[in-house]
């Protein structure tokens, strides 16, 4: 297991990488492939957020209005660590997946 945490481009944009070890002037990552990321361009960051699909355990109140999705009796709102993710099927149909943020 890597003991050097996570890094991301200094801009704060793009993928986060788990550091396997440090080179002289680079972070060495091994997943998804072996990369040497320059320390001048990549800085330490928080680990990526993890989300769990809870759609199958949710209920919808009637009438359907904003905030009418419940998970285990509580409203699944963004302020409580939930999100809706839109997914497309066959390029024209869409559905919403309800996800709960996984605490580290």
Kinemage of the C-alpha trace (Angstrom):
@kinemage 1
@onewidth
@group {chain A} dominant
@subgroup {mainchain}
@vectorlist {calphas} color= white
{ca unk a 1} P 0.000 0.000 0.000
{ca unk a 2} L 1.273 3.454 -0.901
{ca unk a 3} L 2.105 5.726 1.988
{ca unk a 4} L 2.513 8.990 0.121
{ca unk a 5} L -1.132 10.000 -0.374
{ca unk a 6} L -2.778 11.492 -3.426
{ca unk a 7} L -1.625 14.105 -5.954
{ca unk a 8} L -3.389 16.193 -8.586
{ca unk a 9} L -2.300 18.750 -11.168
{ca unk a 10} L -1.468 22.091 -9.557
{ca unk a 11} L -4.451 23.650 -11.397
{ca unk a 12} L -6.813 21.486 -9.306
{ca unk a 13} L -8.259 20.005 -12.487
{ca unk a 14} L -8.073 16.471 -13.803
{ca unk a 15} L -7.549 13.043 -12.330
{ca unk a 16} L -6.195 12.341 -8.855
{ca unk a 17} L -3.414 9.758 -8.560
{ca unk a 18} L -2.412 7.537 -5.636
{ca unk a 19} L 1.346 7.881 -5.154
{ca unk a 20} L 3.268 4.620 -4.944
{ca unk a 21} L 6.582 6.267 -4.072
{ca unk a 22} L 8.574 9.452 -4.604
{ca unk a 23} L 11.433 9.826 -7.056
{ca unk a 24} L 14.010 12.616 -6.959
{ca unk a 25} L 11.767 15.179 -8.654
{ca unk a 26} L 8.623 13.198 -9.403
{ca unk a 27} L 5.693 11.351 -7.880
{ca unk a 28} L 5.620 7.752 -9.100
{ca unk a 29} L 2.190 6.224 -9.574
{ca unk a 30} L 1.471 2.675 -10.712
{ca unk a 31} L -2.277 2.777 -11.383
{ca unk a 32} L -3.792 2.872 -13.963
{ca unk a 33} L -0.280 2.669 -15.437
{ca unk a 34} L 3.236 3.527 -14.350
{ca unk a 35} L 3.674 7.301 -14.526
{ca unk a 36} L 6.260 9.783 -13.277
{ca unk a 37} L 4.462 13.033 -12.468
{ca unk a 38} L 6.741 16.066 -11.979
{ca unk a 39} L 6.551 17.515 -8.452
{ca unk a 40} L 6.633 20.988 -10.026
{ca unk a 41} L 3.273 20.287 -11.739
{ca unk a 42} L 1.541 17.957 -9.246
{ca unk a 43} L 0.767 18.681 -5.593
{ca unk a 44} L -0.680 16.707 -2.683
{ca unk a 45} L -4.463 16.692 -2.463
{ca unk a 46} L -7.374 15.059 -0.650
{ca unk a 47} L -8.387 11.582 -1.848
{ca unk a 48} L -11.141 11.419 -4.481
{ca unk a 49} L -14.712 11.313 -3.241
{ca unk a 50} L -16.370 7.905 -3.242
{ca unk a 51} L -20.072 7.405 -3.882
{ca unk a 52} L -22.310 4.365 -3.365
{ca unk a 53} L -25.381 3.631 -5.530
{ca unk a 54} L -28.435 3.459 -3.242
{ca unk a 55} L -31.122 3.778 -5.931
{ca unk a 56} L -32.670 0.384 -5.169
{ca unk a 57} L -33.228 1.325 -1.512
{ca unk a 58} L -34.950 4.658 -2.221
{ca unk a 59} L -38.626 5.591 -2.219
{ca unk a 60} L -40.417 8.489 -3.914
{ca unk a 61} L -43.120 10.461 -2.087
{ca unk a 62} L -46.282 11.430 -3.930
{ca unk a 63} L -46.816 13.996 -5.327
{ca unk a 64} L -43.339 14.170 -6.830
{ca unk a 65} L -41.731 17.489 -5.919
{ca unk a 66} L -38.157 18.599 -5.228
{ca unk a 67} L -36.751 16.646 -2.315
{ca unk a 68} L -39.308 13.860 -2.510
{ca unk a 69} L -36.748 11.035 -2.688
{ca unk a 70} L -36.232 9.210 0.610
{ca unk a 71} L -33.529 6.785 1.714
{ca unk a 72} L -34.243 4.844 4.906
{ca unk a 73} L -36.866 7.368 5.931
{ca unk a 74} L -34.845 10.572 5.409
{ca unk a 75} L -34.947 12.921 2.458
{ca unk a 76} L -31.975 12.356 0.158
{ca unk a 77} L -30.763 15.940 -0.310
{ca unk a 78} L -27.342 17.253 -1.281
{ca unk a 79} L -26.910 18.885 2.130
{ca unk a 80} L -27.098 15.422 3.711
{ca unk a 81} L -24.451 13.822 1.465
{ca unk a 82} L -26.588 12.535 -1.420
{ca unk a 83} L -26.512 13.304 -5.126
{ca unk a 84} L -28.459 12.480 -8.265
{ca unk a 85} L -26.475 11.355 -11.283
{ca unk a 86} L -28.048 11.363 -14.724
{ca unk a 87} L -27.209 8.359 -16.903
{ca unk a 88} L -28.184 7.853 -20.535
{ca unk a 89} L -29.476 4.662 -22.062
{ca unk a 90} L -29.362 4.000 -25.789
{ca unk a 91} L -28.381 7.629 -26.414
{ca unk a 92} L -31.886 9.019 -25.923
{ca unk a 93} L -33.391 7.793 -22.647
{ca unk a 94} L -32.098 8.821 -19.277
{ca unk a 95} L -32.504 7.768 -15.678
{ca unk a 96} L -31.317 9.148 -12.385
{ca unk a 97} L -29.115 7.213 -9.998
{ca unk a 98} L -29.237 8.168 -6.318
{ca unk a 99} L -25.834 8.029 -4.634
{ca unk a 100} L -24.665 8.518 -1.063
{ca unk a 101} L -21.213 9.866 -0.264
{ca unk a 102} L -19.002 7.243 1.393
{ca unk a 103} L -17.191 8.605 4.440
{ca unk a 104} L -13.454 7.837 4.542
